[in-house]
Amino acid sequence: SRLRVQLYPADYLDGISFKNETFYRTDIPGTLTVLAIDLPSSIATVTRSGTRSWGKSDNELFDIGLRNALAATEVQQEVHTIGDSKIISFSGDDLLSAVHIFDIHKLDGAVGVYGALVGIPTRHFVLCYPINDLGAVKAVQSMATVISGMNREGPGSLSPYLYWYKEGVLEIQPYVIENHNFNFIPTLL
């Protein structure tokens, strides 16, 4: 019941001595989904050797961890107007709040007819711009600027990327902010 998944930046394992034993997978480009145990005062990373006696497949463990993390965390919805764009944030105080990205289709108003522009700048936030029309073109720069700033400032920085969510897939949408210039080259899903 204390098994959870937690999102970490892709470079999380670089500083860990037991990285070969860490139980993780890559579900979202630029991040790692790590299996963890939610203890009363901390979250401990699960090791592969520690799960051998559980008799569950990797997918079963991740499914249980995700289900438990979603059930144990609540996020609050807020709408923020940035320029001409209305960005919806889903945030919480829990270190696991960003896992709600895996349930984005169930977040009220997060996904439009053509998907959503999405960011998970810190472990506390999921940012969405539902795509229903060409207003998404204007929202790209606002979303990228907010994601970049929140990720840089932290705490709990997770991903600096802007994603396009469509039909269950998150794809990075490359952008560069340099010397007050914004460059964006969209990909095709």
C-alpha positions, 0 to 999 in steps of 0.5 A: 500500500505504500508503493508509489511511482515518483518522477525525477529528472532524466539525470537523477541516476547520474549521482547515485551509486546504486543506479544499476539496482534502481527500479525505474523506467522512462515513460515521459521523455526527459524524465524517469519514473522511479518506483519508491516506498512512501515512508512516514517522513521520506520517500525511499527508492526501491531496488530491484533486488528488494522486489524479487520476493514480491512475485510481481512483474515490473509492469504490475509493480509500476501499475500498483505504484501509480495507482497508489500515488494518484490515490494518495495525492490531491491537486488543486486546479487554477487558471492563470492568464498569461498574455492572451493564453489561459494556462491551467495548473494542477498543483499540490504540496506532495512530492508526488503531485506531478504524477497526475501527468499520467492521468491527464485525460482525467484532469478537468479541462486539461485536454482539448479536441487536439490534445494539450500543451503540457509542462511538468516543471517541478514535482508539484505542478502539471501545467496544461493548455488544452488545444481546441483551435489555433490559439495554441500557437500563441500559447506556445511561447507563454507555456515555454516561458513559464515552464522554463522559469519554474523549472529553473527556480524550483524547488523540485525541478523536474523537466524544462520541456514543453510537451504535446499530449495527444492520444496518450502520447507526450512528445517534446516540442523543442524550444530555445529561449536565449537573449530574450529571443524565443525559437520554436520548431514543432514536431509532428506526432 
